[in-house]
Amino acid sequence: MPDLLKKKNLDILEKEFGTINKLSEQIISGDIRTLSRCITLSESSREDHQIFARAVLGKILPKTGNSLRIGISGPPGVGKSTFIETLGLYLLKKNKKIAVLAVDPSSAKSGGSILGDKTRMEKLSQSEKVFIRPSPAGTTLGGVGRHTREALLLCEAAGYDTIFVETVGVGQSESAVSNIIDIFYLLISPGGGDELQGIKRGIVELADLIIINKADGSLKKDAENIARDYSSAVKLLRPRFNNWVTKVLTCSALENTGIDKIWNSTEEFFQKFNKEREILNYRKDQYRKWLREEIIQNLNKQIYSSTKINGLIEFYENKVLVGDILPSDAAYEIVNNFLKK
């Protein structure tokens, strides 16, 4: 039990939500309401809620790590939700238990988000073997919420063996996604033109599978041409894993074609790297990065919650604005003062 939670606070939280032991047992048994409640607690802006959720997560940690973690990204309108639904329905026939963590864009002004993925995956959401959790991205870069990792681990403990992380969109900061998942799908739609040129290289280098969606009707030929172009382009890029050449595939999520080839390639990816234990080492590296990110987040919180340090920031800010001191020197002095404190 973390020392950060005082007994009084712990008693209040356990009275409201249940004991840590009971919550962890309910998650492991697959109780969806408890799973949702604990994800909500981890996403809460209240520090005591976050600490409480982490205490539950600590209990169920031995039950995690057994899922296939799949990241999905692509530009708006590419059909990510339709693709996940079609692939999800295909996997249900293979007796898979599926969780979808769909991160929605948040308003910069209000902080609100649309959270519409559950309504867009209407057929998939009807299954008892599927858990769909839309979450706001907030101010986090990379198209993933800061607490997406915790949500993923909670889903694993609840027995979901295939977890999709659907991200906000495409951009250079999308590398944050690769710190959460094992295999990365990049969805592209035919007829996209040159507007993707500015972001292609950064995102393509992260992709393990490049999937040209909407390969149907009048767009089928365009999809095949784009697939050939990307197949040539990926040969010039260094893949994420030395023993894996990025594959380029076409599909139509709407007409349910090409989905089997995508899943066969996914299974090939996991079989190859499970044999070489490369996925295990990759996940260890992800945990190392997660630790360092959390150190930075916690230091930021400590610095900006100090009245004394905030006053010092304001003091040095004014000196920077009139040209009396370099921002780098001012930052050095502020941090030194914080460390002395």
Kinemage of the C-alpha trace (Angstrom):
@kinemage 1
@onewidth
@group {chain A} dominant
@subgroup {mainchain}
@vectorlist {calphas} color= white
{ca met a 1} P 0.000 0.000 0.000
{ca pro a 2} L 1.575 3.342 -1.025
{ca asp a 3} L 2.587 5.619 1.832
{ca leu a 4} L 1.305 8.505 -0.286
{ca leu a 5} L -2.268 7.606 0.709
{ca lys a 6} L -2.989 8.514 4.300
{ca lys a 7} L -5.177 6.061 6.211
{ca lys a 8} L -8.057 8.551 6.427
{ca asn a 9} L -8.029 9.103 2.646
{ca leu a 10} L -7.707 5.380 2.018
{ca asp a 11} L -10.711 4.609 4.244
{ca ile a 12} L -12.813 7.198 2.378
{ca leu a 13} L -11.800 5.870 -1.061
{ca glu a 14} L -12.334 2.230 -0.096
{ca lys a 15} L -15.752 3.098 1.310
{ca glu a 16} L -16.686 4.785 -1.981
{ca phe a 17} L -15.111 2.369 -4.481
{ca gly a 18} L -14.384 -0.860 -2.557
{ca thr a 19} L -11.211 -2.271 -1.047
{ca ile a 20} L -8.071 -2.588 -3.125
{ca asn a 21} L -8.121 -6.384 -2.726
{ca lys a 22} L -11.771 -6.648 -3.753
{ca leu a 23} L -11.327 -4.377 -6.784
{ca ser a 24} L -8.303 -6.328 -7.987
{ca glu a 25} L -10.171 -9.631 -7.605
{ca gln a 26} L -13.152 -8.254 -9.544
{ca ile a 27} L -10.914 -7.038 -12.393
{ca ile a 28} L -9.178 -10.419 -12.647
{ca ser a 29} L -12.595 -12.097 -12.741
{ca gly a 30} L -13.467 -9.905 -15.770
{ca asp a 31} L -15.971 -7.535 -14.163
{ca ile a 32} L -16.436 -4.746 -16.725
{ca arg a 33} L -17.907 -2.198 -14.311
{ca thr a 34} L -14.920 -2.491 -11.971
{ca leu a 35} L -12.525 -2.297 -14.929
{ca ser a 36} L -14.209 0.895 -16.170
{ca arg a 37} L -14.225 2.386 -12.674
{ca cys a 38} L -10.505 1.772 -12.161
{ca ile a 39} L -9.620 3.244 -15.570
{ca thr a 40} L -11.688 6.323 -14.673
{ca leu a 41} L -9.811 6.614 -11.368
{ca ser a 42} L -6.439 6.399 -13.135
{ca glu a 43} L -7.511 9.148 -15.585
{ca ser a 44} L -8.820 11.403 -12.813
{ca ser a 45} L -7.130 14.741 -12.214
{ca arg a 46} L -7.280 14.027 -8.475
{ca glu a 47} L -3.965 12.740 -7.181
{ca asp a 48} L -5.547 10.515 -4.514
{ca his a 49} L -7.666 8.819 -7.207
{ca gln a 50} L -4.561 8.161 -9.314
{ca ile a 51} L -2.597 6.748 -6.366
{ca phe a 52} L -5.544 4.539 -5.405
{ca ala a 53} L -5.839 3.233 -8.992
{ca arg a 54} L -2.108 2.501 -9.076
{ca ala a 55} L -2.435 0.534 -5.830
{ca val a 56} L -5.052 -1.672 -7.526
{ca leu a 57} L -2.828 -1.960 -10.595
{ca gly a 58} L 0.063 -3.053 -8.389
{ca lys a 59} L -2.067 -5.933 -7.112
{ca ile a 60} L -3.046 -7.195 -10.551
{ca leu a 61} L 0.356 -6.625 -12.222
{ca pro a 62} L 1.297 -10.357 -12.197
{ca lys a 63} L -1.769 -11.012 -14.388
{ca thr a 64} L -0.619 -8.610 -17.123
{ca gly a 65} L 1.602 -8.987 -20.175
{ca asn a 66} L -0.275 -11.773 -21.966
{ca ser a 67} L -2.044 -9.823 -24.709
{ca leu a 68} L -1.250 -8.845 -28.280
{ca arg a 69} L -0.860 -5.037 -28.169
{ca ile a 70} L -1.751 -3.409 -31.474
{ca gly a 71} L -1.503 0.299 -32.282
{ca ile a 72} L -3.601 1.780 -35.086
{ca ser a 73} L -3.118 5.208 -36.599
{ca gly a 74} L -4.019 7.075 -39.744
{ca pro a 75} L -5.334 10.425 -40.951
{ca pro a 76} L -8.920 11.509 -40.191
{ca gly a 77} L -11.428 9.869 -42.512
{ca val a 78} L -9.278 6.824 -43.270
{ca gly a 79} L -11.832 4.560 -41.556
{ca lys a 80} L -9.990 3.481 -38.391
{ca ser a 81} L -13.167 2.729 -36.419
{ca thr a 82} L -14.742 0.758 -39.296
{ca phe a 83} L -11.494 -1.155 -39.741
{ca ile a 84} L -11.278 -2.035 -36.027
{ca glu a 85} L -14.902 -3.161 -36.012
{ca thr a 86} L -14.442 -5.397 -39.083
{ca leu a 87} L -11.186 -6.873 -37.775
{ca gly a 88} L -12.715 -7.238 -34.298
{ca leu a 89} L -15.713 -9.191 -35.641
{ca tyr a 90} L -13.282 -11.414 -37.559
{ca leu a 91} L -11.301 -12.079 -34.347
{ca leu a 92} L -14.431 -12.869 -32.339
{ca lys a 93} L -14.922 -15.857 -34.649
{ca lys a 94} L -11.431 -16.954 -33.568
{ca asn a 95} L -12.590 -16.801 -29.946
{ca lys a 96} L -10.508 -13.727 -29.096
{ca lys a 97} L -11.398 -11.382 -26.245
{ca ile a 98} L -10.916 -7.814 -27.465
{ca ala a 99} L -10.338 -4.438 -25.817
{ca val a 100} L -10.292 -1.194 -27.782
{ca leu a 101} L -8.704 1.862 -26.181
{ca ala a 102} L -9.789 4.665 -28.484
{ca val a 103} L -8.140 7.995 -27.739
{ca asp a 104} L -10.194 10.963 -28.967
{ca pro a 105} L -8.930 14.494 -29.631
{ca ser a 106} L -9.634 16.960 -26.835
{ca ser a 107} L -10.670 20.565 -27.213
{ca ala a 108} L -7.811 22.931 -26.430
{ca lys a 109} L -10.336 25.360 -24.902
{ca ser a 110} L -12.754 23.223 -22.920
{ca gly a 111} L -10.769 19.987 -22.591
{ca gly a 112} L -13.832 18.091 -23.823
{ca ser a 113} L -13.750 15.328 -26.426
{ca ile a 114} L -16.251 13.695 -28.755
{ca leu a 115} L -15.718 10.115 -27.509
{ca gly a 116} L -17.781 8.740 -30.385
{ca asp a 117} L -15.917 5.497 -31.148
{ca lys a 118} L -18.314 3.305 -29.179
{ca thr a 119} L -21.228 4.505 -31.304
{ca arg a 120} L -19.205 4.028 -34.513
{ca met a 121} L -18.414 0.399 -33.535
{ca glu a 122} L -22.028 -0.499 -32.881
{ca lys a 123} L -21.872 -4.186 -33.911
{ca leu a 124} L -18.593 -4.853 -32.118
{ca ser a 125} L -19.714 -3.188 -28.897
{ca gln a 126} L -22.684 -5.571 -28.618
{ca ser a 127} L -20.433 -8.555 -27.882
{ca glu a 128} L -19.780 -9.587 -24.270
{ca lys a 129} L -16.212 -10.422 -25.292
{ca val a 130} L -15.467 -6.818 -26.281
{ca phe a 131} L -14.581 -3.825 -24.106
{ca ile a 132} L -14.449 -0.416 -25.816
{ca arg a 133} L -13.075 2.480 -23.832
{ca pro a 134} L -12.981 5.948 -25.404
{ca ser a 135} L -10.633 8.314 -23.559
{ca pro a 136} L -9.746 11.985 -24.104
{ca ala a 137} L -6.187 12.678 -25.243
{ca gly a 138} L -6.051 15.816 -23.089
{ca thr a 139} L -2.834 17.789 -23.555
{ca thr a 140} L -0.674 14.712 -24.144
{ca leu a 141} L 1.313 14.609 -27.370
{ca gly a 142} L 1.475 11.569 -29.590
{ca gly a 143} L -2.209 10.774 -29.809
{ca val a 144} L -2.294 8.761 -26.614
{ca gly a 145} L -3.434 9.736 -23.153
{ca arg a 146} L -0.890 9.730 -20.361
{ca his a 147} L -2.776 6.953 -18.587
{ca thr a 148} L -3.356 4.733 -21.634
{ca arg a 149} L -0.642 2.391 -20.372
{ca glu a 150} L -2.480 1.842 -17.084
{ca ala a 151} L -5.731 1.196 -18.965
{ca leu a 152} L -3.975 -1.345 -21.178
{ca leu a 153} L -2.557 -3.249 -18.182
{ca leu a 154} L -5.948 -3.251 -16.446
{ca cys a 155} L -7.520 -4.721 -19.604
{ca glu a 156} L -4.852 -7.416 -19.747
{ca ala a 157} L -5.531 -8.378 -16.128
{ca ala a 158} L -9.247 -8.600 -16.984
{ca gly a 159} L -8.425 -11.280 -19.570
{ca tyr a 160} L -8.490 -9.350 -22.863
{ca asp a 161} L -5.968 -11.107 -25.111
{ca thr a 162} L -6.058 -8.656 -28.037
{ca ile a 163} L -5.850 -4.923 -27.293
{ca phe a 164} L -6.139 -2.177 -29.888
{ca val a 165} L -4.929 1.338 -29.154
{ca glu a 166} L -6.552 3.658 -31.689
{ca thr a 167} L -4.753 6.980 -31.748
{ca val a 168} L -5.830 10.521 -32.557
{ca gly a 169} L -4.103 10.818 -35.928
{ca val a 170} L -0.782 10.992 -37.717
{ca gly a 171} L 2.199 13.127 -36.783
{ca gln a 172} L 5.871 13.072 -35.835
{ca ser a 173} L 4.948 12.825 -32.135
{ca glu a 174} L 3.111 9.563 -32.911
{ca ser a 175} L 6.284 7.824 -31.749
{ca ala a 176} L 4.656 7.928 -28.287
{ca val a 177} L 2.383 5.118 -29.486
{ca ser a 178} L 5.323 2.793 -30.072
{ca asn a 179} L 6.133 3.028 -26.350
{ca ile a 180} L 2.860 1.260 -25.568
{ca ile a 181} L 2.196 -1.341 -28.261
{ca asp a 182} L 3.981 -4.279 -29.921
{ca ile a 183} L 2.887 -3.984 -33.555
{ca phe a 184} L 1.903 -0.765 -35.297
{ca tyr a 185} L -0.674 -0.519 -38.108
{ca leu a 186} L -0.680 2.580 -40.318
{ca leu a 187} L -3.933 3.007 -42.252
{ca ile a 188} L -3.879 4.997 -45.479
{ca ser a 189} L -6.766 5.803 -47.757
{ca pro a 190} L -6.443 5.868 -51.578
{ca gly a 191} L -6.825 9.222 -53.238
{ca gly a 192} L -5.125 11.012 -50.341
{ca gly a 193} L -2.928 12.948 -52.741
{ca asp a 194} L 0.189 14.794 -51.620
{ca glu a 195} L -1.157 16.187 -48.355
{ca leu a 196} L 0.468 13.272 -46.509
{ca gln a 197} L 3.935 13.947 -47.900
{ca gly a 198} L 4.987 16.111 -44.949
{ca ile a 199} L 4.325 13.369 -42.408
{ca lys a 200} L 4.973 10.200 -44.378
{ca arg a 201} L 8.545 9.378 -43.437
{ca gly a 202} L 8.225 9.780 -39.666
{ca ile a 203} L 5.107 7.662 -39.384
{ca val a 204} L 6.074 5.078 -42.030
{ca glu a 205} L 9.306 4.341 -40.159
{ca leu a 206} L 7.205 3.330 -37.149
{ca ala a 207} L 4.779 1.128 -39.093
{ca asp a 208} L 5.069 -2.663 -39.084
{ca leu a 209} L 2.055 -3.019 -41.377
{ca ile a 210} L 0.944 -0.349 -43.830
{ca ile a 211} L -2.687 -0.959 -44.734
{ca ile a 212} L -4.384 0.730 -47.689
{ca asn a 213} L -8.042 0.778 -46.648
{ca lys a 214} L -11.088 1.445 -48.855
{ca ala a 215} L -9.705 -0.803 -51.629
{ca asp a 216} L -13.132 -1.232 -53.197
{ca gly a 217} L -15.245 0.123 -56.036
{ca ser a 218} L -13.673 2.923 -58.048
{ca leu a 219} L -10.852 3.275 -55.498
{ca lys a 220} L -9.612 -0.322 -55.804
{ca lys a 221} L -7.149 0.419 -58.614
{ca asp a 222} L -5.864 3.530 -56.820
{ca ala a 223} L -5.350 1.447 -53.659
{ca glu a 224} L -3.301 -1.131 -55.579
{ca asn a 225} L -1.148 1.617 -57.138
{ca ile a 226} L -0.532 3.248 -53.743
{ca ala a 227} L 0.355 -0.147 -52.270
{ca arg a 228} L 3.006 -0.627 -54.965
{ca asp a 229} L 4.425 2.849 -54.290
{ca tyr a 230} L 4.662 2.213 -50.552
{ca ser a 231} L 6.155 -1.251 -51.093
{ca ser a 232} L 8.987 0.431 -53.005
{ca ala a 233} L 9.334 3.240 -50.449
{ca val a 234} L 9.630 1.012 -47.342
{ca lys a 235} L 12.668 -0.728 -48.845
{ca leu a 236} L 14.560 2.548 -48.419
{ca leu a 237} L 13.611 2.912 -44.741
{ca arg a 238} L 15.022 1.146 -41.723
{ca pro a 239} L 12.332 -1.014 -40.058
{ca arg a 240} L 11.711 -0.937 -36.299
{ca phe a 241} L 12.915 -4.536 -35.972
{ca asn a 242} L 15.925 -5.788 -37.911
{ca asn a 243} L 14.281 -9.102 -38.816
{ca trp a 244} L 10.982 -7.647 -39.993
{ca val a 245} L 10.368 -5.963 -43.332
{ca thr a 246} L 7.336 -3.651 -43.204
{ca lys a 247} L 4.478 -5.190 -45.179
{ca val a 248} L 2.067 -3.232 -47.349
{ca leu a 249} L -1.431 -4.699 -47.694
{ca thr a 250} L -4.774 -3.597 -49.116
{ca cys a 251} L -8.207 -4.180 -47.633
{ca ser a 252} L -11.775 -2.973 -47.590
{ca ala a 253} L -13.149 -2.757 -44.066
{ca leu a 254} L -16.533 -1.897 -45.561
{ca glu a 255} L -16.679 -4.995 -47.789
{ca asn a 256} L -14.703 -7.212 -45.376
{ca thr a 257} L -11.957 -8.130 -47.860
{ca gly a 258} L -8.246 -8.518 -47.109
{ca ile a 259} L -8.824 -8.767 -43.343
{ca asp a 260} L -7.586 -12.376 -43.175
{ca lys a 261} L -4.263 -11.429 -44.828
{ca ile a 262} L -3.771 -8.615 -42.307
{ca trp a 263} L -4.329 -10.967 -39.372
{ca asn a 264} L -2.094 -13.658 -40.890
{ca ser a 265} L 0.711 -11.091 -41.165
{ca thr a 266} L 0.066 -10.011 -37.567
{ca glu a 267} L 0.327 -13.578 -36.309
{ca glu a 268} L 3.503 -14.054 -38.351
{ca phe a 269} L 4.963 -10.955 -36.663
{ca phe a 270} L 4.217 -12.225 -33.139
{ca gln a 271} L 5.315 -15.800 -33.831
{ca lys a 272} L 8.618 -14.586 -35.215
{ca phe a 273} L 9.470 -12.303 -32.325
{ca asn a 274} L 8.092 -14.457 -29.542
{ca lys a 275} L 10.445 -17.183 -30.761
{ca glu a 276} L 13.380 -14.769 -30.551
{ca arg a 277} L 12.123 -13.159 -27.297
{ca glu a 278} L 12.492 -9.781 -29.007
{ca ile a 279} L 9.017 -8.631 -27.942
{ca leu a 280} L 9.918 -9.281 -24.292
{ca asn a 281} L 13.063 -7.155 -24.572
{ca tyr a 282} L 11.094 -4.480 -26.436
{ca arg a 283} L 8.532 -4.306 -23.619
{ca lys a 284} L 11.317 -3.985 -21.049
{ca asp a 285} L 12.618 -0.990 -22.973
{ca gln a 286} L 9.090 0.472 -22.975
{ca tyr a 287} L 8.914 0.165 -19.185
{ca arg a 288} L 12.285 1.907 -18.890
{ca lys a 289} L 10.972 4.830 -20.964
{ca trp a 290} L 7.712 4.869 -18.996
{ca leu a 291} L 9.674 5.199 -15.730
{ca arg a 292} L 11.687 8.136 -17.059
{ca glu a 293} L 8.586 9.871 -18.434
{ca glu a 294} L 6.874 9.558 -15.055
{ca ile a 295} L 9.940 11.008 -13.291
{ca ile a 296} L 9.720 14.083 -15.537
{ca gln a 297} L 5.934 14.364 -15.041
{ca asn a 298} L 6.278 14.146 -11.265
{ca leu a 299} L 9.135 16.657 -11.153
{ca asn a 300} L 7.067 19.094 -13.227
{ca lys a 301} L 4.154 18.669 -10.838
{ca gln a 302} L 6.384 19.252 -7.795
{ca ile a 303} L 8.046 22.321 -9.291
{ca tyr a 304} L 4.863 24.073 -10.382
{ca ser a 305} L 2.960 23.252 -7.188
{ca ser a 306} L 5.521 25.154 -5.062
{ca thr a 307} L 4.458 28.723 -4.262
{ca lys a 308} L 8.060 29.733 -3.633
{ca ile a 309} L 9.307 28.285 -6.928
{ca asn a 310} L 6.389 29.838 -8.856
{ca gly a 311} L 7.385 33.211 -7.462
{ca leu a 312} L 10.949 32.564 -8.570
{ca ile a 313} L 9.747 31.564 -12.053
{ca glu a 314} L 7.839 34.830 -12.336
{ca phe a 315} L 10.915 36.760 -11.165
{ca tyr a 316} L 13.197 35.155 -13.744
{ca glu a 317} L 10.527 35.324 -16.435
{ca asn a 318} L 10.528 39.129 -16.159
{ca lys a 319} L 14.337 39.190 -16.348
{ca val a 320} L 14.252 37.000 -19.470
{ca leu a 321} L 11.658 39.255 -21.154
{ca val a 322} L 13.787 42.398 -20.715
{ca gly a 323} L 16.931 40.605 -21.864
{ca asp a 324} L 18.792 40.532 -18.529
{ca ile a 325} L 19.347 36.757 -18.586
{ca leu a 326} L 19.194 33.830 -20.990
{ca pro a 327} L 16.224 31.445 -20.597
{ca ser a 328} L 18.669 28.528 -20.183
{ca asp a 329} L 20.503 30.306 -17.327
{ca ala a 330} L 17.203 31.264 -15.675
{ca ala a 331} L 15.976 27.671 -15.870
{ca tyr a 332} L 19.257 26.456 -14.330
{ca glu a 333} L 18.834 28.833 -11.365
{ca ile a 334} L 15.171 27.839 -10.841
{ca val a 335} L 15.954 24.118 -10.857
{ca asn a 336} L 18.918 24.619 -8.499
{ca asn a 337} L 16.678 26.503 -6.081
{ca phe a 338} L 14.093 23.738 -6.252
{ca leu a 339} L 16.706 21.062 -5.508
{ca lys a 340} L 17.994 23.035 -2.500
{ca lys a 341} L 14.395 23.284 -1.255
